[in-house]
Amino acid sequence: MKTSSLVPTRTRSFIRGALPYVIGGSGVSAAIAKRYRGRGVIFMLHSVVDDEAFYPDAQLRYPVGKLRSALEWLKAQGADFVSLDEAIMRLAQPESRFFAAFTFDDGYADNLTHALPVMERYAAPMTVYVTTGMMTGHIDAWWFGLAELIRRVDHIDIFDSRFDCATLDAKQRTFLAFESIIHGNYATLPTVKELIASHGIDCTALVPKEGLTREQLCTLAAHPLATIGGHTTTHINLARSPAPVVEHELAGNKAFLEDIIQKPVKHFAYPFGNAFACGTREADIAKEVGFATAVTTRRGGIFPEHLDHLHALPREPLSRNDTAYSLRCKVDGFYRAMHSRLGDAVARM
């Protein structure tokens, strides 16, 4: 058995951390923005937590102080805070100002208790994509179990490797490493689930500690800044599921939420949202089921051309490691450019 080395992970983290200072703090970002800055950005978050709280799954937990800082920075840049409906309307308005829309995936209770007060302070609309299972407990919440496993142990032996979990930093790095493995190859997920279960961890038992209750959902839905969106019934990888299952996951989730809040649920977010989790088939089904828009986790701002692709909208994640420089890179489209042959694009500018 080999010990999993964290050196490459640390090196990548250093590069990711340093790059925004170089790009965002120079004229490079402005040059990239000429081609890759859209009319606006849809930002993606999940859970919002107290600033000092520790979580192994830290990348899913956005500190409330960071949320205030990000909104303050965006406001200082002149961004208008808009709902998803307003964002789509503005794509057809050539003279509209740059805008930012904010979305929260899964249906965490802290979206109401922690995020909403900050959004109120800045009059910033928010869309919360709620998975049925986050309320009922019937959800494939393996990430909760993985975080709990990493929290409990000092090392994990799997895939012929040993992952160090002895320190708080190591626990967060290990969760990131597992996320990378799973999202890079979803065939590894059953093995990870077996490992979690072998330690006596019931993933579904952890859900009630995290998810919105019916009462909280109704409170959130009644708020003028909040929009409730769909996020499937059980949070499965749709691309790996038969079409009838995909339709059931979307239609059932939509009906469940509409029955509770007594309002139409028009917007949807694909679980995981990457190229291995959603594509053209899923977009077609989302449209057929009755969703007006659907968002992915693919990077970038949104452009007028997205009016023809409303069920494959990109988003930029907000990270607890964000700085003014990395936010600048996200607003200017740097990360989208990285995935679009950056060198060729810059050469054409």
SEZA-748402 format. One record per residue (C-alpha): residue number from 0; x, y, z. Coordinates in nm, 2 decimals. Layout:
N
+-----+--------+--------+--------+
!   k !   east !  north !     up !
+-----+--------+--------+--------+
! NUM !      X !      Y !      Z !
...
+-----+--------+--------+--------+
This chain:
349
+-----+--------+--------+--------+
!   k !   east !  north !     up !
+-----+--------+--------+--------+
!   0 !   0.00 !   0.00 !   0.00 !
!   1 !   0.13 !   0.34 !  -0.09 !
!   2 !   0.08 !   0.66 !   0.12 !
!   3 !  -0.11 !   0.92 !  -0.08 !
!   4 !   0.12 !   1.22 !  -0.13 !
!   5 !  -0.03 !   1.56 !  -0.07 !
!   6 !   0.26 !   1.74 !  -0.24 !
!   7 !   0.09 !   1.76 !  -0.58 !
!   8 !  -0.23 !   1.88 !  -0.41 !
!   9 !  -0.04 !   2.14 !  -0.22 !
!  10 !   0.15 !   2.25 !  -0.54 !
!  11 !  -0.18 !   2.28 !  -0.73 !
!  12 !  -0.33 !   2.48 !  -0.44 !
!  13 !  -0.03 !   2.72 !  -0.44 !
!  14 !  -0.06 !   2.77 !  -0.81 !
!  15 !  -0.44 !   2.82 !  -0.79 !
!  16 !  -0.38 !   3.07 !  -0.51 !
!  17 !  -0.10 !   3.26 !  -0.68 !
!  18 !  -0.25 !   3.28 !  -1.03 !
!  19 !  -0.53 !   3.52 !  -0.94 !
!  20 !  -0.29 !   3.77 !  -0.80 !
!  21 !  -0.09 !   3.76 !  -1.12 !
!  22 !  -0.39 !   3.77 !  -1.35 !
!  23 !  -0.64 !   3.98 !  -1.15 !
!  24 !  -0.37 !   4.23 !  -1.03 !
!  25 !  -0.24 !   4.30 !  -1.38 !
!  26 !  -0.38 !   4.41 !  -1.72 !
!  27 !  -0.42 !   4.04 !  -1.82 !
!  28 !  -0.76 !   4.01 !  -1.66 !
!  29 !  -0.88 !   4.33 !  -1.84 !
!  30 !  -0.76 !   4.19 !  -2.17 !
!  31 !  -0.93 !   3.86 !  -2.12 !
!  32 !  -1.25 !   4.04 !  -2.02 !
!  33 !  -1.28 !   4.19 !  -2.37 !
!  34 !  -1.37 !   3.85 !  -2.50 !
!  35 !  -1.48 !   3.65 !  -2.20 !
!  36 !  -1.66 !   3.89 !  -1.97 !
!  37 !  -2.04 !   3.83 !  -2.01 !
!  38 !  -2.33 !   4.05 !  -1.93 !
!  39 !  -2.33 !   3.91 !  -1.58 !
!  40 !  -2.23 !   3.61 !  -1.36 !
!  41 !  -2.44 !   3.35 !  -1.18 !
!  42 !  -2.26 !   3.27 !  -0.86 !
!  43 !  -2.29 !   2.93 !  -0.70 !
!  44 !  -2.28 !   2.85 !  -0.33 !
!  45 !  -2.40 !   2.56 !  -0.11 !
!  46 !  -2.40 !   2.59 !   0.27 !
!  47 !  -2.33 !   2.92 !   0.46 !
!  48 !  -2.17 !   2.88 !   0.80 !
!  49 !  -2.02 !   3.07 !   1.09 !
!  50 !  -1.68 !   3.21 !   1.02 !
!  51 !  -1.49 !   3.00 !   1.28 !
!  52 !  -1.67 !   2.67 !   1.22 !
!  53 !  -1.46 !   2.37 !   1.10 !
!  54 !  -1.59 !   2.13 !   0.84 !
!  55 !  -1.40 !   1.86 !   0.65 !
!  56 !  -1.61 !   1.95 !   0.34 !
!  57 !  -1.50 !   2.31 !   0.36 !
!  58 !  -1.54 !   2.39 !  -0.01 !
!  59 !  -1.91 !   2.34 !   0.04 !
!  60 !  -1.93 !   2.57 !   0.34 !
!  61 !  -1.90 !   2.94 !   0.27 !
!  62 !  -1.83 !   3.16 !   0.58 !
!  63 !  -2.09 !   3.42 !   0.64 !
!  64 !  -1.82 !   3.69 !   0.67 !
!  65 !  -1.68 !   3.59 !   0.32 !
!  66 !  -2.03 !   3.63 !   0.18 !
!  67 !  -2.05 !   3.98 !   0.31 !
!  68 !  -1.71 !   4.06 !   0.17 !
!  69 !  -1.79 !   3.92 !  -0.17 !
!  70 !  -2.12 !   4.12 !  -0.19 !
!  71 !  -1.94 !   4.43 !  -0.08 !
!  72 !  -1.67 !   4.39 !  -0.34 !
!  73 !  -1.92 !   4.32 !  -0.62 !
!  74 !  -2.12 !   4.62 !  -0.51 !
!  75 !  -1.81 !   4.84 !  -0.52 !
!  76 !  -1.75 !   4.72 !  -0.88 !
!  77 !  -2.09 !   4.85 !  -0.98 !
!  78 !  -2.26 !   4.51 !  -1.02 !
!  79 !  -2.64 !   4.50 !  -1.00 !
!  80 !  -2.78 !   4.22 !  -0.78 !
!  81 !  -3.06 !   4.05 !  -0.96 !
!  82 !  -3.29 !   3.75 !  -0.96 !
!  83 !  -3.25 !   3.47 !  -1.22 !
!  84 !  -3.56 !   3.60 !  -1.39 !
!  85 !  -3.41 !   3.95 !  -1.41 !
!  86 !  -3.08 !   3.81 !  -1.53 !
!  87 !  -3.24 !   3.63 !  -1.82 !
!  88 !  -3.44 !   3.95 !  -1.92 !
!  89 !  -3.12 !   4.15 !  -1.92 !
!  90 !  -2.95 !   3.92 !  -2.17 !
!  91 !  -3.19 !   4.07 !  -2.43 !
!  92 !  -3.11 !   4.43 !  -2.33 !
!  93 !  -2.79 !   4.54 !  -2.49 !
!  94 !  -2.75 !   4.85 !  -2.27 !
!  95 !  -2.81 !   4.67 !  -1.94 !
!  96 !  -2.55 !   4.71 !  -1.66 !
!  97 !  -2.33 !   4.42 !  -1.54 !
!  98 !  -2.52 !   4.20 !  -1.30 !
!  99 !  -2.47 !   3.92 !  -1.04 !
! 100 !  -2.72 !   3.65 !  -0.95 !
! 101 !  -2.67 !   3.42 !  -0.65 !
! 102 !  -2.77 !   3.06 !  -0.63 !
! 103 !  -2.75 !   2.81 !  -0.34 !
! 104 !  -2.76 !   2.43 !  -0.41 !
! 105 !  -2.91 !   2.14 !  -0.22 !
! 106 !  -3.14 !   2.31 !   0.03 !
! 107 !  -2.94 !   2.37 !   0.35 !
! 108 !  -3.12 !   2.52 !   0.64 !
! 109 !  -2.84 !   2.77 !   0.69 !
! 110 !  -2.95 !   2.93 !   0.36 !
! 111 !  -3.23 !   3.07 !   0.57 !
! 112 !  -3.06 !   3.13 !   0.90 !
! 113 !  -2.72 !   3.25 !   0.78 !
! 114 !  -2.73 !   3.35 !   0.41 !
! 115 !  -3.07 !   3.53 !   0.40 !
! 116 !  -2.98 !   3.80 !   0.66 !
! 117 !  -2.67 !   3.89 !   0.45 !
! 118 !  -2.86 !   3.90 !   0.13 !
! 119 !  -3.12 !   4.12 !   0.29 !
! 120 !  -2.85 !   4.36 !   0.40 !
! 121 !  -2.74 !   4.41 !   0.03 !
! 122 !  -3.09 !   4.37 !  -0.12 !
! 123 !  -2.95 !   4.07 !  -0.32 !
! 124 !  -3.20 !   3.82 !  -0.46 !
! 125 !  -3.11 !   3.45 !  -0.41 !
! 126 !  -3.23 !   3.13 !  -0.57 !
! 127 !  -3.22 !   2.82 !  -0.35 !
! 128 !  -3.22 !   2.49 !  -0.54 !
! 129 !  -3.38 !   2.23 !  -0.31 !
! 130 !  -3.34 !   1.85 !  -0.33 !
! 131 !  -3.65 !   1.67 !  -0.21 !
! 132 !  -3.43 !   1.43 !  -0.01 !
! 133 !  -3.28 !   1.71 !   0.19 !
! 134 !  -3.62 !   1.75 !   0.35 !
! 135 !  -3.74 !   1.39 !   0.35 !
! 136 !  -3.41 !   1.22 !   0.42 !
! 137 !  -3.43 !   1.01 !   0.11 !
! 138 !  -3.12 !   1.14 !  -0.07 !
! 139 !  -2.79 !   0.99 !  -0.19 !
! 140 !  -2.60 !   1.21 !   0.05 !
! 141 !  -2.27 !   1.03 !   0.03 !
! 142 !  -2.07 !   1.35 !   0.08 !
! 143 !  -2.22 !   1.39 !   0.43 !
! 144 !  -2.10 !   1.04 !   0.52 !
! 145 !  -1.76 !   1.10 !   0.37 !
! 146 !  -1.72 !   1.42 !   0.57 !
! 147 !  -1.82 !   1.24 !   0.89 !
! 148 !  -1.58 !   0.95 !   0.82 !
! 149 !  -1.29 !   1.19 !   0.76 !
! 150 !  -1.39 !   1.38 !   1.08 !
! 151 !  -1.37 !   1.06 !   1.29 !
! 152 !  -1.04 !   0.89 !   1.16 !
! 153 !  -0.67 !   0.97 !   1.13 !
! 154 !  -0.62 !   0.79 !   0.81 !
! 155 !  -0.82 !   0.61 !   0.53 !
! 156 !  -0.70 !   0.31 !   0.34 !
! 157 !  -0.86 !   0.28 !  -0.01 !
! 158 !  -0.77 !   0.25 !  -0.37 !
! 159 !  -0.43 !   0.09 !  -0.26 !
! 160 !  -0.34 !   0.42 !  -0.09 !
! 161 !  -0.35 !   0.57 !   0.26 !
! 162 !  -0.49 !   0.92 !   0.31 !
! 163 !  -0.38 !   1.12 !   0.61 !
! 164 !  -0.66 !   1.27 !   0.82 !
! 165 !  -0.47 !   1.34 !   1.14 !
! 166 !  -0.49 !   1.72 !   1.13 !
! 167 !  -0.77 !   1.97 !   1.05 !
! 168 !  -0.59 !   2.08 !   0.73 !
! 169 !  -0.53 !   1.72 !   0.63 !
! 170 !  -0.90 !   1.64 !   0.68 !
! 171 !  -1.00 !   1.91 !   0.44 !
! 172 !  -0.73 !   1.81 !   0.19 !
! 173 !  -0.85 !   1.45 !   0.20 !
! 174 !  -1.21 !   1.55 !   0.14 !
! 175 !  -1.09 !   1.75 !  -0.17 !
! 176 !  -0.89 !   1.45 !  -0.29 !
! 177 !  -1.19 !   1.22 !  -0.26 !
! 178 !  -1.41 !   1.47 !  -0.44 !
! 179 !  -1.16 !   1.49 !  -0.72 !
! 180 !  -1.14 !   1.11 !  -0.75 !
! 181 !  -1.52 !   1.06 !  -0.75 !
! 182 !  -1.60 !   1.34 !  -0.99 !
! 183 !  -1.32 !   1.23 !  -1.21 !
! 184 !  -1.46 !   0.88 !  -1.22 !
! 185 !  -1.81 !   0.81 !  -1.08 !
! 186 !  -1.74 !   0.44 !  -1.10 !
! 187 !  -1.53 !   0.48 !  -0.78 !
! 188 !  -1.83 !   0.60 !  -0.58 !
! 189 !  -1.97 !   0.26 !  -0.48 !
! 190 !  -1.64 !   0.17 !  -0.32 !
! 191 !  -1.64 !   0.49 !  -0.13 !
! 192 !  -1.99 !   0.43 !  -0.01 !
! 193 !  -1.90 !   0.08 !   0.11 !
! 194 !  -1.61 !   0.23 !   0.31 !
! 195 !  -1.84 !   0.48 !   0.47 !
! 196 !  -2.09 !   0.21 !   0.56 !
! 197 !  -1.82 !  -0.02 !   0.70 !
! 198 !  -1.75 !   0.25 !   0.97 !
! 199 !  -2.12 !   0.24 !   1.08 !
! 200 !  -2.21 !   0.57 !   0.92 !
! 201 !  -2.56 !   0.61 !   0.79 !
! 202 !  -2.56 !   0.90 !   0.54 !
! 203 !  -2.93 !   0.95 !   0.55 !
! 204 !  -2.92 !   0.99 !   0.93 !
! 205 !  -2.70 !   1.30 !   0.88 !
! 206 !  -2.95 !   1.48 !   0.65 !
! 207 !  -3.19 !   1.62 !   0.91 !
! 208 !  -2.91 !   1.81 !   1.07 !
! 209 !  -2.85 !   1.99 !   0.74 !
! 210 !  -3.17 !   2.03 !   0.54 !
! 211 !  -3.45 !   2.28 !   0.54 !
! 212 !  -3.77 !   2.17 !   0.71 !
! 213 !  -4.11 !   2.23 !   0.54 !
! 214 !  -4.17 !   2.53 !   0.77 !
! 215 !  -3.83 !   2.68 !   0.69 !
! 216 !  -3.89 !   2.63 !   0.32 !
! 217 !  -4.22 !   2.81 !   0.33 !
! 218 !  -4.06 !   3.09 !   0.53 !
! 219 !  -3.78 !   3.12 !   0.27 !
! 220 !  -4.02 !   3.10 !  -0.03 !
! 221 !  -4.24 !   3.38 !   0.12 !
! 222 !  -3.94 !   3.62 !   0.13 !
! 223 !  -3.94 !   3.88 !  -0.15 !
! 224 !  -3.57 !   3.82 !  -0.22 !
! 225 !  -3.59 !   3.44 !  -0.24 !
! 226 !  -3.68 !   3.21 !  -0.53 !
! 227 !  -3.71 !   2.83 !  -0.48 !
! 228 !  -3.57 !   2.61 !  -0.75 !
! 229 !  -3.55 !   2.24 !  -0.82 !
! 230 !  -3.25 !   2.01 !  -0.76 !
! 231 !  -3.40 !   1.65 !  -0.82 !
! 232 !  -3.55 !   1.41 !  -0.58 !
! 233 !  -3.25 !   1.22 !  -0.45 !
! 234 !  -2.95 !   1.41 !  -0.59 !
! 235 !  -2.82 !   1.14 !  -0.82 !
! 236 !  -2.59 !   1.17 !  -1.12 !
! 237 !  -2.85 !   1.22 !  -1.40 !
! 238 !  -2.62 !   1.14 !  -1.69 !
! 239 !  -2.56 !   0.79 !  -1.55 !
! 240 !  -2.94 !   0.73 !  -1.51 !
! 241 !  -3.20 !   0.61 !  -1.76 !
! 242 !  -3.41 !   0.88 !  -1.92 !
! 243 !  -3.73 !   0.77 !  -1.73 !
! 244 !  -3.55 !   0.80 !  -1.40 !
! 245 !  -3.42 !   1.15 !  -1.50 !
! 246 !  -3.77 !   1.26 !  -1.58 !
! 247 !  -3.90 !   1.12 !  -1.25 !
! 248 !  -3.63 !   1.29 !  -1.06 !
! 249 !  -3.70 !   1.63 !  -1.21 !
! 250 !  -4.08 !   1.61 !  -1.23 !
! 251 !  -4.12 !   1.46 !  -0.89 !
! 252 !  -3.90 !   1.72 !  -0.73 !
! 253 !  -4.08 !   2.00 !  -0.90 !
! 254 !  -4.42 !   1.88 !  -0.79 !
! 255 !  -4.31 !   1.82 !  -0.44 !
! 256 !  -4.18 !   2.17 !  -0.40 !
! 257 !  -4.47 !   2.34 !  -0.57 !
! 258 !  -4.71 !   2.15 !  -0.34 !
! 259 !  -4.53 !   2.29 !  -0.03 !
! 260 !  -4.47 !   2.65 !  -0.13 !
! 261 !  -4.78 !   2.69 !  -0.35 !
! 262 !  -4.58 !   2.87 !  -0.62 !
! 263 !  -4.44 !   2.76 !  -0.95 !
! 264 !  -4.09 !   2.62 !  -0.94 !
! 265 !  -3.93 !   2.75 !  -1.27 !
! 266 !  -3.56 !   2.71 !  -1.22 !
! 267 !  -3.34 !   2.40 !  -1.19 !
! 268 !  -2.98 !   2.30 !  -1.10 !
! 269 !  -2.82 !   1.97 !  -1.21 !
! 270 !  -2.66 !   1.77 !  -0.93 !
! 271 !  -2.28 !   1.79 !  -0.97 !
! 272 !  -2.34 !   1.98 !  -1.29 !
! 273 !  -2.02 !   1.89 !  -1.47 !
! 274 !  -1.98 !   1.73 !  -1.82 !
! 275 !  -2.00 !   1.38 !  -1.66 !
! 276 !  -2.33 !   1.46 !  -1.48 !
! 277 !  -2.55 !   1.65 !  -1.74 !
! 278 !  -2.57 !   1.71 !  -2.11 !
! 279 !  -2.80 !   1.76 !  -2.40 !
! 280 !  -3.04 !   1.48 !  -2.29 !
! 281 !  -3.08 !   1.62 !  -1.94 !
! 282 !  -3.13 !   1.97 !  -2.08 !
! 283 !  -3.41 !   1.85 !  -2.31 !
! 284 !  -3.58 !   1.67 !  -2.02 !
! 285 !  -3.55 !   1.98 !  -1.79 !
! 286 !  -3.72 !   2.18 !  -2.06 !
! 287 !  -3.99 !   1.92 !  -2.12 !
! 288 !  -4.07 !   1.89 !  -1.75 !
! 289 !  -4.13 !   2.27 !  -1.74 !
! 290 !  -3.83 !   2.43 !  -1.60 !
! 291 !  -3.75 !   2.77 !  -1.77 !
! 292 !  -3.38 !   2.76 !  -1.69 !
! 293 !  -3.12 !   2.50 !  -1.57 !
! 294 !  -2.78 !   2.57 !  -1.43 !
! 295 !  -2.46 !   2.37 !  -1.45 !
! 296 !  -2.13 !   2.39 !  -1.26 !
! 297 !  -1.94 !   2.48 !  -1.58 !
! 298 !  -1.74 !   2.80 !  -1.54 !
! 299 !  -1.81 !   3.14 !  -1.69 !
! 300 !  -2.04 !   3.44 !  -1.72 !
! 301 !  -2.36 !   3.45 !  -1.92 !
! 302 !  -2.40 !   3.61 !  -2.26 !
! 303 !  -2.69 !   3.70 !  -2.49 !
! 304 !  -2.62 !   3.37 !  -2.68 !
! 305 !  -2.73 !   3.18 !  -2.37 !
! 306 !  -3.09 !   3.28 !  -2.45 !
! 307 !  -3.07 !   2.99 !  -2.69 !
! 308 !  -2.92 !   2.76 !  -2.42 !
! 309 !  -3.12 !   2.85 !  -2.11 !
! 310 !  -3.10 !   2.49 !  -1.98 !
! 311 !  -2.72 !   2.48 !  -1.98 !
! 312 !  -2.63 !   2.80 !  -1.80 !
! 313 !  -2.27 !   2.83 !  -1.65 !
! 314 !  -2.19 !   2.95 !  -1.30 !
! 315 !  -1.89 !   3.07 !  -1.11 !
! 316 !  -1.84 !   2.92 !  -0.76 !
! 317 !  -1.78 !   3.14 !  -0.46 !
! 318 !  -1.49 !   2.99 !  -0.26 !
! 319 !  -1.38 !   3.06 !   0.10 !
! 320 !  -1.04 !   3.12 !  -0.05 !
! 321 !  -1.16 !   3.40 !  -0.27 !
! 322 !  -0.98 !   3.74 !  -0.27 !
! 323 !  -1.05 !   4.06 !  -0.46 !
! 324 !  -0.81 !   3.92 !  -0.73 !
! 325 !  -0.99 !   3.59 !  -0.77 !
! 326 !  -1.32 !   3.76 !  -0.78 !
! 327 !  -1.19 !   3.98 !  -1.05 !
! 328 !  -1.08 !   3.68 !  -1.25 !
! 329 !  -1.43 !   3.53 !  -1.21 !
! 330 !  -1.61 !   3.84 !  -1.32 !
! 331 !  -1.37 !   3.90 !  -1.62 !
! 332 !  -1.41 !   3.54 !  -1.74 !
! 333 !  -1.06 !   3.42 !  -1.67 !
! 334 !  -1.15 !   3.07 !  -1.56 !
! 335 !  -1.38 !   3.02 !  -1.86 !
! 336 !  -1.09 !   3.14 !  -2.08 !
! 337 !  -0.87 !   2.88 !  -1.93 !
! 338 !  -1.10 !   2.61 !  -2.06 !
! 339 !  -1.13 !   2.78 !  -2.40 !
! 340 !  -0.78 !   2.77 !  -2.53 !
! 341 !  -0.66 !   3.07 !  -2.34 !
! 342 !  -0.34 !   3.11 !  -2.53 !
! 343 !  -0.52 !   3.12 !  -2.87 !
! 344 !  -0.78 !   3.36 !  -2.73 !
! 345 !  -0.53 !   3.60 !  -2.59 !
! 346 !  -0.33 !   3.59 !  -2.91 !
! 347 !  -0.64 !   3.71 !  -3.10 !
! 348 !  -0.70 !   4.01 !  -2.87 !
+-----+--------+--------+--------+
